[in-house]
Amino acid sequence: MEDMDAIKAVMKKPDAVIHVALCWGDTGPDMLVNETLTSVKLIELSVKAGAKHFIFTSSTATHGSLLQTADESARPRPNDFYGATKGSVELFMSAYSAYHKNIQFNTVRPGYTFGDPVVPGASMENDKRFFNICDRAKAGKPIELIKNDGTQFIWAGDLAKIYTKLLQSGFHNETFYGLARNFVTWEQIAKWAVEYTRSKSKINLKDLGWGDRPYLFNVDNIKKHFQLSFNSDTQVKEHVEFLLENPKTYAKKKP
């Protein structure tokens, strides 16, 4: 992402540019330089290359902690540098859409995205909880989790459907949450792993006072505009089974 000359060399009159990269940083200034600045440079380069559509992959982290059920119109209140830098690029997207009305600038905010490797040996999600749960279930060791901790997981294949629909649309300067409608807890994932392996692992839950009823991101927009509505249960379960059956896939990625 820092080598704009290399990107320019392969960007030959693109119909569309879909930005899914992330350049990490441990501090605010690092994230500003590595992620925000490189993303804005990529937008500028795409404009000059003649792209007609630019989709930015943001994150639900731009919203911050959920205090209520939220839709795309909720005011962003990021509580980490990751959410702040994603939100900053969203603002630049809005500004570019005003300068270049002939180009479709749109944003997708995914949540926890998961999926099996696209090709053997390819990378997977950086979060280690799937891997650790499967490891401990196979070993029959206790699985330590937080009670009611979970999220609206989105399978990568379903997320791709949102990008496809958006590319086919006439939307301009819009934002869409890329999430399943259902909430899956890590406890449920551990239960599936234990069940699949017939493990003797005990699931221990730490109670931090999180309520049984989760606050959810409202995903009505993708249903209303794209006729898309996802339930991630089947894909999450299949992902757990894949990890349990293919330990070499993730063994080298343990923390």
C-alpha positions in Angstrom: 0.0 0.0 0.0 2.9 2.4 0.5 4.3 1.8 -3.0 1.9 3.8 -5.1 4.2 3.5 -8.1 3.7 -0.3 -8.0 -0.1 0.1 -7.7 -0.2 2.6 -10.5 1.7 0.2 -12.7 -1.0 -2.4 -12.5 -4.0 -0.1 -12.4 -4.9 0.3 -16.1 -8.2 2.1 -16.6 -10.1 0.2 -13.9 -13.9 0.0 -14.0 -13.9 -0.2 -10.3 -11.5 -0.3 -7.3 -12.4 -2.3 -4.2 -10.1 -1.4 -1.3 -9.9 -4.2 1.2 -6.4 -3.8 2.5 -5.3 -2.7 6.0 -2.0 -1.2 7.0 -1.7 -1.5 10.7 -0.1 0.8 13.3 0.2 0.7 17.1 -0.3 4.4 17.7 -2.5 7.1 16.4 0.2 8.7 14.2 1.1 5.3 12.8 -2.4 4.5 11.8 -2.8 8.0 10.3 0.2 7.5 8.1 0.0 3.7 7.4 -3.8 3.4 6.9 -5.5 6.8 6.4 -2.9 8.4 4.2 -2.3 5.3 2.0 -6.1 4.9 1.6 -6.6 8.5 0.5 -3.6 8.2 -1.9 -5.3 5.1 -3.4 -8.6 6.9 -3.8 -6.7 9.8 -5.6 -4.9 7.3 -7.8 -8.1 5.6 -8.7 -9.7 8.8 -9.7 -6.8 9.7 -12.0 -6.8 6.2 -13.5 -10.5 6.7 -14.5 -12.3 4.3 -12.1 -16.0 4.7 -12.2 -16.7 3.1 -8.8 -14.6 3.0 -5.6 -15.7 0.8 -2.7 -13.9 1.3 0.6 -14.0 -1.5 3.2 -14.5 0.2 6.6 -15.5 -1.5 9.8 -18.2 -1.6 12.4 -15.4 -0.3 14.7 -16.1 3.2 13.3 -19.3 3.1 15.5 -17.5 2.1 18.7 -19.2 0.3 21.5 -22.8 -0.4 20.9 -25.1 1.3 23.5 -28.2 0.7 21.4 -29.2 -1.0 18.2 -27.5 1.0 15.5 -28.0 1.6 11.8 -25.6 3.4 9.3 -26.9 6.8 10.3 -25.7 6.5 13.9 -23.0 9.0 14.9 -19.5 7.3 14.8 -17.9 7.2 18.2 -14.8 5.0 17.7 -13.0 3.8 20.8 -9.8 2.7 19.2 -7.3 3.9 16.6 -8.5 1.3 14.1 -12.1 2.6 14.2 -10.8 6.2 14.1 -8.7 5.6 11.0 -11.5 3.8 9.2 -13.9 6.6 10.1 -11.4 9.2 8.8 -11.2 7.5 5.4 -15.0 7.4 5.3 -15.0 11.2 5.6 -12.5 11.5 2.8 -14.8 9.2 0.7 -17.6 11.7 1.3 -15.5 14.6 0.3 -14.3 12.9 -2.9 -17.9 12.1 -3.8 -18.6 15.8 -3.8 -15.6 16.6 -6.0 -16.2 13.8 -8.4 -20.0 13.3 -8.9 -19.4 11.1 -11.9 -17.7 8.4 -9.8 -19.6 6.1 -7.4 -17.9 6.3 -3.9 -19.5 3.8 -1.5 -18.5 2.2 1.8 -19.1 -1.2 3.3 -18.7 -1.8 7.1 -18.1 -5.4 7.8 -17.9 -6.9 11.2 -16.0 -10.1 12.1 -15.4 -11.7 8.7 -14.4 -15.4 8.6 -14.0 -18.2 6.1 -11.8 -21.1 5.1 -8.7 -20.4 3.1 -9.4 -19.4 -0.5 -6.5 -21.6 -1.6 -4.5 -24.1 0.4 -2.1 -22.3 2.7 -3.7 -18.9 2.3 -4.1 -16.7 5.4 -7.2 -16.7 7.5 -8.7 -14.4 10.2 -6.1 -13.0 12.6 -8.3 -13.4 15.6 -7.2 -16.5 17.5 -10.4 -17.5 19.2 -11.6 -19.9 16.6 -8.2 -21.6 16.5 -7.9 -21.7 20.3 -11.3 -23.1 20.9 -10.7 -25.9 18.4 -7.3 -26.6 19.9 -8.6 -26.9 23.4 -11.6 -29.0 22.3 -9.4 -31.5 20.5 -7.1 -31.7 23.5 -10.0 -32.0 26.0 -8.8 -29.0 27.9 -11.1 -26.4 29.6 -12.3 -23.6 27.3 -12.4 -20.2 29.0 -14.8 -17.6 27.6 -16.8 -14.5 28.5 -20.5 -15.1 29.1 -22.7 -13.6 26.3 -19.6 -12.6 24.3 -20.2 -12.8 20.6 -21.0 -10.9 17.4 -22.8 -10.8 14.1 -20.3 -12.9 12.1 -20.3 -12.5 8.4 -19.0 -15.3 6.1 -16.6 -14.0 3.4 -18.7 -15.5 0.7 -21.8 -13.6 1.8 -19.8 -10.4 2.2 -18.7 -10.7 -1.4 -22.4 -10.7 -2.4 -22.7 -7.2 -0.9 -19.8 -5.9 -3.0 -21.3 -7.5 -6.1 -24.7 -5.9 -5.6 -23.2 -2.6 -4.8 -21.1 -2.6 -8.0 -24.3 -3.3 -9.9 -26.2 -0.4 -8.2 -26.4 3.3 -8.8 -25.6 4.2 -5.2 -23.4 7.2 -4.6 -21.8 8.2 -1.3 -23.7 5.5 0.7 -22.6 3.2 3.6 -23.8 -0.3 4.2 -23.2 -2.6 7.2 -21.9 -6.0 6.0 -23.1 -8.4 8.7 -25.3 -11.3 9.3 -28.6 -10.6 11.1 -28.0 -13.2 13.8 -25.8 -12.9 16.9 -23.5 -16.0 17.6 -21.8 -16.3 21.0 -18.3 -17.8 21.4 -19.9 -20.2 23.9 -22.1 -21.6 21.1 -19.0 -22.0 18.9 -17.3 -23.9 21.7 -20.3 -26.1 22.1 -20.2 -26.9 18.4 -16.5 -27.8 18.7 -17.0 -29.9 21.7 -20.0 -31.7 20.1 -18.1 -32.3 16.8 -15.0 -33.8 18.6 -17.0 -35.5 21.3 -14.6 -33.7 23.6 -14.6 -33.8 27.4 -13.7 -30.1 27.5 -15.6 -28.0 30.0 -16.7 -24.6 28.9 -16.1 -22.0 31.7 -17.8 -18.7 31.4 -16.6 -15.5 33.1 -19.6 -13.3 33.9 -18.8 -9.6 33.3 -22.4 -8.6 33.6 -23.1 -8.6 29.9 -26.8 -9.0 29.3 -28.5 -12.0 27.6 -30.0 -9.7 24.9 -27.3 -8.3 22.6 -27.3 -4.9 21.0 -27.3 -5.5 17.2 -26.3 -3.5 14.1 -29.3 -3.0 12.0 -28.9 -4.7 8.6 -32.2 -3.7 7.1 -30.5 -1.6 4.4 -28.8 -4.6 2.6 -32.2 -6.4 2.7 -34.1 -3.4 1.5 -31.8 -2.4 -1.4 -30.1 -5.7 -2.3 -32.5 -8.3 -1.1 -29.7 -9.8 1.0 -30.2 -11.2 4.5 -27.7 -13.6 6.1 -27.7 -16.1 8.9 -24.2 -17.2 9.7 -24.9 -20.3 11.8 -24.3 -22.9 9.1 -21.1 -21.3 7.8 -19.7 -20.8 11.4 -20.3 -24.4 12.2 -18.7 -25.5 8.9 -15.7 -23.3 9.7 -15.3 -24.9 13.0 -15.5 -28.4 11.4 -12.9 -27.3 8.8 -10.4 -26.2 11.5 -10.9 -29.3 13.5 -10.3 -31.5 10.4 -7.4 -29.5 9.1 -5.2 -28.7 12.1 -2.1 -28.0 10.0 -4.0 -25.1 8.5 -3.8 -23.1 11.7 -1.2 -25.0 13.9 1.6 -22.6 12.9 -0.5 -19.6 13.7 -1.0 -20.2 17.4 -0.1 -17.2 19.6 
